[in-house]
């Protein structure tokens, strides 16, 4: 890709970002769009709907930026929870690191790369020069200037640690690389420490939660003539007599969930319909989009359907009352009692009385209990095979994208395309030379757009895969999907692109373990221009589309103007961490990998993280509401991705210095991945246990505080039914229509 093609891509995406941000600043002020751009505020009653006309509603403004910037981290914690704070700390961490990396990369490495003589450069024709001129590929082989890149690599891995321990003084020029390596490690160490401390602080200041006192017990042995509940009560009364409180036996209720879902929708529709002031809205035609068919009274129709559903639900509940699963949620009088039962093997046979942490009641994935052990085991194997097949099949769009990026190779392979690809629209113009605007769009913008469209289909598939693997909570499903999506992205967007791109030029590359550093050193720098365009297209534009919320906006428009059902199915969304976190971490990987290879990418990544910080803060405050809380357990995923990015950068550095005829620098880089992995192991020993559970010190202190809490009696009463399956609760439809915003199941009587 040449510079003018990159500028074309940047121009197109800047235009799209400006358009989306401008439209958002106008559309968010319109009363009819409040459910789209502020659903959380609507649900909390903090967004009054004003229908009077105001000229300011038609003018774009940046006031939303100020409102997103203003709340402190503590306010964000109280509003959206610790998971949201951890999510935003990813941007803060990245901005700190890449701001420092940008200074070194742009003001030191970039000029050195461009002033090299390895590639032929004509300064008079800069727009038509390849972006390789700005990469390490342009530095002469064996040049002493490569020692600056060597130093930069070390510095990138650890300058913040040097800052923390005031070790800047007394180091020579070669130690610049060591300092940079330590910088990254120290910043990450500080972030890990901060988030770990924040997690403990949130636990110490939180009110008692059911999952803190409860464990899930499976593999319960049941003798003939006894029920599961009797076995559980007998066992825990005998072996945990001082701490055992109660239990809730799990039952298979998958048949009831569809009835519950239908009832929820009808309940909201009926409540919305009764709140209408105009009785004409009660009547509509029952044909296509309400435009044809006979005229019916929706109020009578919905009430009749609700009565039928209620009768059907009671019948199914009575039939399923005896379908017990050999699992139960067991609650204890104290947190330490639950912790002891969790970590100590309960029975002689390790396959019986198996314990695990109970999720929050609203986080329980109840379909898990409807599947047998054999079915879950088979599903795990199916998921592994399906994941591999999906990864392999995704190579097809990757190859197509790489073909569009290398038009000259397509002309050689497919001569009939030559006439299409070499149309000269402004051949006589100095700026464009012999490259057409069409070619610039094809090489600079279209490949990443196609790749992003295919990639957007993957996150829902990963959720399906994870839900089949036998996780007992939605948060575990989302964490698993997040990990799958991250490695899928790294393999298919990074490795598949660099390797497939190299095949277009060198088909004789053989992947051998000892040749991996050399091969990566050859192919990764060649794809720098593609990934710079990827950051612009998939990064900048995705942020503008995130805040614009095009799909919800279209759905709201259709419902308001054609169905009249906009408010009746109104729900506050939760942020899809499994989709957003892998994307953010992948941009971090690109920044780490190309920091010393092609530092031109750093400014584009910095712009992305700056925009993302403001956009997601605004979305967390106005749009997304947490449905459950993991206590910051997504951070270890961030840690693992960062360590992988650093080691990958080190491996590429070893290979690139070897290719550049600087074997001493290549040998001196070998300690870097070793030190990084040692640092990783230390962090795992130091911090990971904090994210796996809480210490005895924390648990006992909280239990002591509860002794003087007068609300604990009421809490324990609620704990008795906290883990009752919602599908088995007695649901009362009638008499609760007026509570428009209350979910149907919240009005249930246990």
URJO-V712003 format. One record per residue. N is the residue number from 1. RES is the residue in one small letter. PSI is psi in whole degrees, -180 to 180 (NA if undefined). BURIAL is 1 if it has 24 or more other ideal C-beta (glycine too) atoms within 12 Angstrom, else 0. Layout:
n/res/psi/burial
N/RES/PSI/BURIAL
N/RES/PSI/BURIAL
This chain:
n/res/psi/burial
1/x/138/1
2/x/169/1
3/x/-40/1
4/x/-32/1
5/x/-39/1
6/x/-42/1
7/x/-35/1
8/x/-45/1
9/x/-43/1
10/x/-42/1
11/x/-44/0
12/x/-46/1
13/x/-34/1
14/x/-41/0
15/x/-43/0
16/x/-42/1
17/x/-46/1
18/x/-40/0
19/x/-48/0
20/x/-44/1
21/x/-38/1
22/x/-47/0
23/x/-38/1
24/x/-44/1
25/x/-22/1
26/x/-48/1
27/x/-30/1
28/x/-19/1
29/x/-13/1
30/x/132/1
31/x/-33/1
32/x/-13/0
33/x/10/1
34/x/-31/1
35/x/-20/1
36/x/-47/1
37/x/-8/1
38/x/50/1
39/x/-32/1
40/x/-43/1
41/x/-35/1
42/x/-46/1
43/x/-31/1
44/x/-1/0
45/x/25/0
46/x/5/0
47/x/90/1
48/x/139/0
49/x/110/0
50/x/127/0
51/x/-7/0
52/x/146/0
53/x/141/0
54/x/132/0
55/x/-30/0
56/x/-24/0
57/x/-19/0
58/x/0/0
59/x/133/0
60/x/148/0
61/x/162/0
62/x/24/0
63/x/-28/0
64/x/-28/1
65/x/-44/0
66/x/-43/0
67/x/-33/0
68/x/-33/1
69/x/-31/0
70/x/-46/0
71/x/140/0
72/x/173/0
73/x/-36/1
74/x/-38/0
75/x/-41/0
76/x/-37/1
77/x/-43/1
78/x/-26/0
79/x/-46/1
80/x/-6/1
81/x/174/1
82/x/-34/1
83/x/-40/1
84/x/-39/1
85/x/-45/1
86/x/-40/1
87/x/-44/1
88/x/-28/1
89/x/-23/1
90/x/-42/1
91/x/-42/1
92/x/-45/1
93/x/-45/1
94/x/-40/1
95/x/-40/1
96/x/-46/1
97/x/-49/1
98/x/-19/1
99/x/-44/1
100/x/-41/1
101/x/-35/1
102/x/-38/1
103/x/-48/1
104/x/-44/1
105/x/-46/1
106/x/-40/1
107/x/-13/0
108/x/-58/1
109/x/-41/1
110/x/-48/1
111/x/-38/0
112/x/-43/1
113/x/-45/1
114/x/-29/1
115/x/4/0
116/x/169/1
117/x/10/0
118/x/-36/1
119/x/148/1
120/x/129/0
121/x/131/0
122/x/107/0
123/x/-20/0
124/x/-14/0
125/x/50/0
126/x/-43/0
127/x/-27/1
128/x/13/1
129/x/146/1
130/x/148/1
131/x/-12/1
132/x/-22/1
133/x/-20/1
134/x/7/1
135/x/175/1
136/x/-16/1
137/x/-24/1
138/x/-8/1
139/x/137/1
140/x/143/0
141/x/133/0
142/x/4/0
143/x/142/1
144/x/-17/0
145/x/-23/1
146/x/-21/1
147/x/-24/1
148/x/-40/1
149/x/-39/1
150/x/-47/1
151/x/-41/1
152/x/-37/1
153/x/-43/1
154/x/-43/1
155/x/-39/1
156/x/-26/1
157/x/-11/1
158/x/27/1
159/x/-36/1
160/x/-33/1
161/x/-38/1
162/x/-42/1
163/x/-43/1
164/x/-39/0
165/x/14/0
166/x/49/0
167/x/23/0
168/x/-30/0
169/x/141/0
170/x/11/0
171/x/140/0
172/x/-175/0
173/x/-38/0
174/x/-27/0
175/x/-3/1
176/x/-39/1
177/x/-43/1
178/x/-43/1
179/x/-40/1
180/x/-36/1
181/x/-45/1
182/x/-29/1
183/x/-50/1
184/x/-46/1
185/x/-42/1
186/x/-42/1
187/x/-44/1
188/x/-38/1
189/x/-44/1
190/x/-43/1
191/x/-43/1
192/x/-43/1
193/x/-43/0
194/x/-47/1
195/x/-36/1
196/x/-45/1
197/x/-38/0
198/x/-38/1
199/x/-45/1
200/x/-41/1
201/x/-40/0
202/x/-38/1
203/x/-44/1
204/x/-29/0
205/x/-5/0
206/x/156/1
207/x/158/0
208/x/132/1
209/x/145/1
210/x/-38/1
211/x/-17/1
212/x/-21/1
213/x/6/1
214/x/146/1
215/x/160/1
216/x/125/1
217/x/126/1
218/x/172/1
219/x/39/1
220/x/121/1
221/x/134/0
222/x/121/0
223/x/162/0
224/x/137/0
225/x/-2/0
226/x/153/0
227/x/165/0
228/x/-44/1
229/x/-37/1
230/x/-40/0
231/x/-42/1
232/x/-48/1
233/x/-41/1
234/x/-44/0
235/x/-50/1
236/x/-27/1
237/x/-29/0
238/x/-42/0
239/x/-13/0
240/x/56/1
241/x/-30/0
242/x/-17/0
243/x/-20/1
244/x/136/1
245/x/-58/1
246/x/178/1
247/x/159/1
248/x/115/1
249/x/138/1
250/x/141/1
251/x/157/1
252/x/120/1
253/x/22/1
254/x/-30/1
255/x/-26/0
256/x/-23/1
257/x/-36/1
258/x/-38/0
259/x/-41/1
260/x/-45/1
261/x/-43/0
262/x/-40/1
263/x/-39/1
264/x/-45/1
265/x/-45/1
266/x/-36/1
267/x/-46/1
268/x/-39/1
269/x/-42/1
270/x/-42/1
271/x/-40/1
272/x/-39/1
273/x/-39/1
274/x/-20/1
275/x/-10/0
276/x/140/0
277/x/-31/0
278/x/122/0
279/x/-17/0
280/x/-27/0
281/x/-10/0
282/x/-21/1
283/x/138/0
284/x/169/1
285/x/146/0
286/x/13/0
287/x/-158/0
288/x/120/0
289/x/22/0
290/x/17/0
291/x/-16/0
292/x/173/0
293/x/-175/0
294/x/157/0
295/x/126/0
296/x/157/0
297/x/109/0
298/x/-33/1
299/x/-48/1
300/x/-39/0
301/x/-45/0
302/x/-40/1
303/x/-39/1
304/x/-41/0
305/x/-38/1
306/x/-40/1
307/x/-43/0
308/x/-42/0
309/x/-39/1
310/x/-43/1
311/x/-44/0
312/x/-38/0
313/x/-42/1
314/x/-40/1
315/x/-47/0
316/x/-38/1
317/x/-40/1
318/x/-34/0
319/x/-32/0
320/x/0/1
321/x/-28/0
322/x/-2/0
323/x/78/1
324/x/148/1
325/x/148/1
326/x/57/1
327/x/153/1
328/x/148/1
329/x/119/1
330/x/124/1
331/x/150/1
332/x/165/1
333/x/-18/1
334/x/161/1
335/x/-40/1
336/x/-33/1
337/x/-41/1
338/x/-38/1
339/x/-40/1
340/x/-46/1
341/x/-31/1
342/x/-43/1
343/x/-8/0
344/x/134/0
345/x/128/0
346/x/-40/1
347/x/167/0
348/x/-41/0
349/x/116/0
350/x/-12/0
351/x/-4/0
352/x/152/0
353/x/47/1
354/x/131/1
355/x/149/1
356/x/165/1
357/x/141/1
358/x/134/1
359/x/176/1
360/x/148/1
361/x/-40/1
362/x/-7/1
363/x/-8/1
364/x/131/1
365/x/91/1
366/x/-31/1
367/x/-19/1
368/x/-39/1
369/x/-12/1
370/x/-11/1
371/x/141/1
372/x/167/0
373/x/-42/0
374/x/-40/0
375/x/-42/0
376/x/-39/0
377/x/-43/0
378/x/-40/0
379/x/-36/1
380/x/-42/0
381/x/-41/0
382/x/-39/0
383/x/-42/1
384/x/-47/0
385/x/-44/0
386/x/-37/0
387/x/-42/1
388/x/-44/0
389/x/-40/0
390/x/-40/1
391/x/-43/1
392/x/-43/0
393/x/-25/0
394/x/-12/1
395/x/-23/1
396/x/-54/0
397/x/-28/1
398/x/-44/1
399/x/-40/1
400/x/-44/1
401/x/-44/1
402/x/-32/1
403/x/-40/1
404/x/-28/1
405/x/-30/1
406/x/78/1
407/x/-33/1
408/x/-36/0
409/x/-36/1
410/x/-34/1
411/x/-34/0
412/x/-43/0
413/x/-37/0
414/x/86/0
415/x/-28/0
416/x/-14/0
417/x/-8/0
418/x/-40/0
419/x/-33/0
420/x/-39/0
421/x/-12/1
422/x/29/0
423/x/125/0
424/x/109/0
425/x/-38/0
426/x/63/0
427/x/-31/0
428/x/-6/0
429/x/137/0
430/x/-39/0
431/x/-41/0
432/x/-24/1
433/x/-127/1
434/x/6/0
435/x/133/1
436/x/161/1
437/x/-34/1
438/x/-43/0
439/x/-36/1
440/x/-42/1
441/x/-41/1
442/x/-43/1
443/x/-28/1
444/x/-29/1
445/x/-47/1
446/x/-42/1
447/x/-46/1
448/x/-32/1
449/x/-45/1
450/x/-44/1
451/x/-40/1
452/x/-37/1
453/x/-43/0
454/x/-40/1
455/x/-29/1
456/x/-17/1
457/x/-12/0
458/x/-44/1
459/x/-44/1
460/x/-34/0
461/x/-38/1
462/x/-35/1
463/x/-42/1
464/x/-45/0
465/x/-47/1
466/x/-36/1
467/x/-22/1
468/x/-11/1
469/x/-4/1
470/x/34/1
471/x/145/1
472/x/0/1
473/x/155/1
474/x/-36/1
475/x/-39/1
476/x/-39/1
477/x/-44/1
478/x/-39/1
479/x/-43/1
480/x/-43/1
481/x/-35/1
482/x/-46/1
483/x/-45/1
484/x/-45/1
485/x/-36/1
486/x/-51/1
487/x/-29/1
488/x/-44/1
489/x/-44/1
490/x/-43/1
491/x/-51/1
492/x/-33/1
493/x/-35/1
494/x/-69/1
495/x/-44/1
496/x/-37/1
497/x/-45/1
498/x/-36/1
499/x/-42/1
500/x/-33/1
501/x/-36/1
502/x/-29/1
503/x/-31/1
504/x/-21/1
505/x/-39/0
506/x/99/0
507/x/-1/0
508/x/14/0
509/x/127/0
510/x/124/0
511/x/101/0
512/x/145/0
513/x/-44/0
514/x/-15/0
515/x/-1/0
516/x/-47/1
517/x/-40/1
518/x/-43/1
519/x/-45/1
520/x/-37/1
521/x/-28/1
522/x/-41/1
523/x/-31/1
524/x/-48/1
525/x/-30/1
526/x/-21/1
527/x/14/1
528/x/-43/1
529/x/-37/1
530/x/-44/1
531/x/-27/1
532/x/-45/1
533/x/-32/1
534/x/-42/1
535/x/-41/1
536/x/-48/1
537/x/-51/1
538/x/-22/1
539/x/-65/1
540/x/-51/1
541/x/-35/1
542/x/-34/1
543/x/-42/1
544/x/-37/1
545/x/-29/1
546/x/-46/1
547/x/-26/1
548/x/-30/1
549/x/62/1
550/x/-46/1
551/x/-48/0
552/x/-33/1
553/x/-43/1
554/x/-43/0
555/x/-42/0
556/x/-40/1
557/x/-44/0
558/x/-43/0
559/x/-40/1
560/x/-39/0
561/x/-17/0
562/x/-32/0
563/x/-25/1
564/x/20/1
565/x/30/1
566/x/-43/1
567/x/-23/1
568/x/-22/1
569/x/29/1
570/x/128/1
571/x/145/1
572/x/123/1
573/x/161/1
574/x/152/1
575/x/131/1
576/x/84/1
577/x/-35/1
578/x/-19/1
579/x/-42/1
580/x/-45/1
581/x/-47/1
582/x/-39/1
583/x/-45/1
584/x/-45/1
585/x/-31/1
586/x/-39/1
587/x/-36/1
588/x/-41/1
589/x/-42/1
590/x/-41/1
591/x/-41/1
592/x/-47/1
593/x/-43/1
594/x/10/1
595/x/-51/1
596/x/-12/1
597/x/-50/1
598/x/78/1
599/x/-7/1
600/x/-21/1
601/x/-23/1
602/x/-47/1
603/x/-38/1
604/x/-38/1
605/x/-38/1
606/x/-42/1
607/x/-41/1
608/x/-49/1
609/x/-34/1
610/x/-47/1
611/x/-42/1
612/x/-37/1
613/x/-45/1
614/x/-44/1
615/x/-49/1
616/x/-28/1
617/x/-44/1
618/x/-41/1
619/x/-39/1
620/x/-32/1
621/x/-30/1
622/x/-31/1
623/x/-57/1
624/x/142/1
625/x/136/1
626/x/135/1
627/x/-21/1
628/x/169/1
629/x/130/1
630/x/-7/1
631/x/32/1
632/x/22/1
633/x/-1/1
634/x/-17/1
635/x/-40/1
636/x/-30/1
637/x/-41/1
638/x/-42/1
639/x/-50/1
640/x/-41/1
641/x/-39/1
642/x/-44/1
643/x/-43/1
644/x/-42/1
645/x/-42/1
646/x/-45/1
647/x/-39/1
648/x/-42/1
649/x/-41/1
650/x/-42/1
651/x/-43/1
652/x/-38/1
653/x/-41/1
654/x/-44/1
655/x/-40/1
656/x/-37/1
657/x/-32/1
658/x/-43/1
659/x/-31/1
660/x/16/1
661/x/42/0
662/x/68/1
663/x/-30/0
664/x/-44/0
665/x/-38/1
666/x/-42/1
667/x/-39/0
668/x/-14/1
669/x/-19/1
670/x/-38/1
671/x/-22/0
672/x/-54/1
673/x/-31/1
674/x/-47/0
675/x/-37/1
676/x/-41/1
677/x/-34/0
678/x/-43/0
679/x/-40/1
680/x/-43/1
681/x/-38/0
682/x/-44/0
683/x/-37/1
684/x/-41/0
685/x/-34/0
686/x/-40/0
687/x/-32/1
688/x/-39/0
689/x/-28/0
690/x/-32/1
691/x/-10/1
692/x/-27/0
693/x/-171/1
694/x/150/1
695/x/163/0
696/x/-37/0
697/x/-47/0
698/x/-44/1
699/x/-46/1
700/x/-40/0
701/x/-41/0
702/x/-39/1
703/x/-37/1
704/x/-39/0
705/x/-34/0
706/x/-23/1
707/x/-29/0
708/x/9/0
709/x/115/0
710/x/-14/0
711/x/-4/0
712/x/-31/1
713/x/-46/0
714/x/-38/0
715/x/-44/0
716/x/-32/0
717/x/-41/0
718/x/-29/1
719/x/-26/1
720/x/-32/0
721/x/12/1
722/x/-34/1
723/x/25/1
724/x/134/1
725/x/125/1
726/x/-29/1
727/x/-17/1
728/x/-1/1
729/x/151/1
730/x/120/0
731/x/130/1
732/x/108/0
733/x/-48/1
734/x/148/0
735/x/1/0
736/x/16/1
737/x/-29/1
738/x/-23/0
739/x/84/0
740/x/-39/1
741/x/-2/1
742/x/128/0
743/x/151/1
744/x/-44/1
745/x/-19/1
746/x/-17/0
747/x/10/1
748/x/154/1
749/x/120/0
750/x/NA/0
